[in-house]
Amino acid sequence: MNDSEYDDTPENAPVLPRSQRVVDAQKAREIRESPPYKKLKERFRDDCSRQRNPDGTSGASCWLCGDKIDYKLSYPHPHSWSVDHKITVKENPSLVMDLENFAPSHLDCNLRRGTDEPNLDIGQASRDW
């Protein structure tokens, strides 16, 4: 069996029509423009920029590439800080305001990822499995 044969969706679960998913995406865009979202995003950015690292430096690194983020750079610089949603807003619009779903990233890393699964480097395997 392959992974596509498994479906955990309950049989009686409602199927959202495509138009409803579009409405959710539009609502998510409206939320991103709202003052509460902007305030939450700014608070998260401040927390990221003040994070203390084991090597004595400060500033959270990009969760996608692992490189340091220069918090002095501003949008639209490709290496400026950007908030990424670990579970994409397209996949689950209800998590757009969930701080636990936020992750620091470079703007270009975030744009390159888009709505795809993150390509995280987990390092070298300890042995061949």
N, C-alpha and C positions, 0 to 999 in steps of 0.2 A: 504494500500500500504506500501511496505517497501522501505528503502533507495535505494536498488539496482534497483528499477524501475525508478528512476530519472536519467536522463543523459542530461547534459547541452551542450554536444558536438553538434555543428551544423551538420546538415545532410550532408553538402557538405565539411566538414573538412576532410583533407587527413588523412588516417590511416597510421602511421609509421610502416613499417614492422619490425619484431623482429630484423633483422640484423642491421637496422638503429639505434635502441635503443642501441645495443651493441656498435656500432661505437660511439654513444654519450657518453657511459660510458668510453670507451677507451680514447676519447678526454678529458673527465673530469679528468681522471688519468694523462694525459699528462699536463693538466693545473695545477694540484696540484704539479707537479714536476717542474713547470716553475719558474724562478726567480721572475716575478711580483707577482705570487700567494704567494710564500714564503715570499716576502717582506710585502704584505698585511696582511698575517697571523701573522707575527712578530709584525707589528704595532698594530694589534688588541690585541695580547697578552700583549703588553706593556700597552695599554689603560686599559685592564682588570686588570692588576696587580696594576695599580695606582688608580683605582677607589676608591673614598672615600665613606665609608658607614656611615649611620646615627649613629652607635655606636662608631664612631671614628676610626675604623679599616680600613684597605685598602685591596683591592682585591675583584674582582667580584666572587660571589659564582657560583657553578654549577647550571645551569638552569634546569637540569633534577632532581637532588636530593635535591637541596637547601643548601647542606653543603658547607663549605668554601673550597677553593682550595689552597693548599700550592704551591705557585709559585716558591719555591726553588727546588722543585722536578722536575726531568727531565724525558723525555721519555726513557724507556718504563715503568716507575713506574706506577702502576694502578691508583694512586691518583694524577698523574701529570696532568697539564693543557692540554686540547685538544680543538680544535675548532670543534664545531658541526654545522651542517647546519640545521636550523629550518625546512625548506622545503628541504627534502633530495635531493642530487645530482641525485640520481636514478630517483626520481619523476620529477625533473626539472633541467636538467644539465646546463641550461643557468644561474642559480643562483649561480654557484660555486664561482664566483668572486664578488658576491654582499655582501658588508659589512653589509648591513641591514639583511641579512640572516644568519650571523654568530652569534653564542652563545657560551659562555664559558661553558666548562664541564670538568668533570674528564675523563681521558682516559677510565677507565672501564665503566663508565656510558654511554659514547659515543658508545663504542663497544657493550655493552649490548643492547642499543637501536637499533643499526644497521640501517635498513631502515624502521623500524616500526614507528608509530605515537608515540610521546613522552607521557609517562605516568606521567603527571604533577599533583601534589597534590595541589588542589585549596582550601583545608581547609574544615572545617565543615559547613554543610548547616545550615542556621539560623533557619530553621524549616523543617518539612516533607512536601514535595510538592506532 
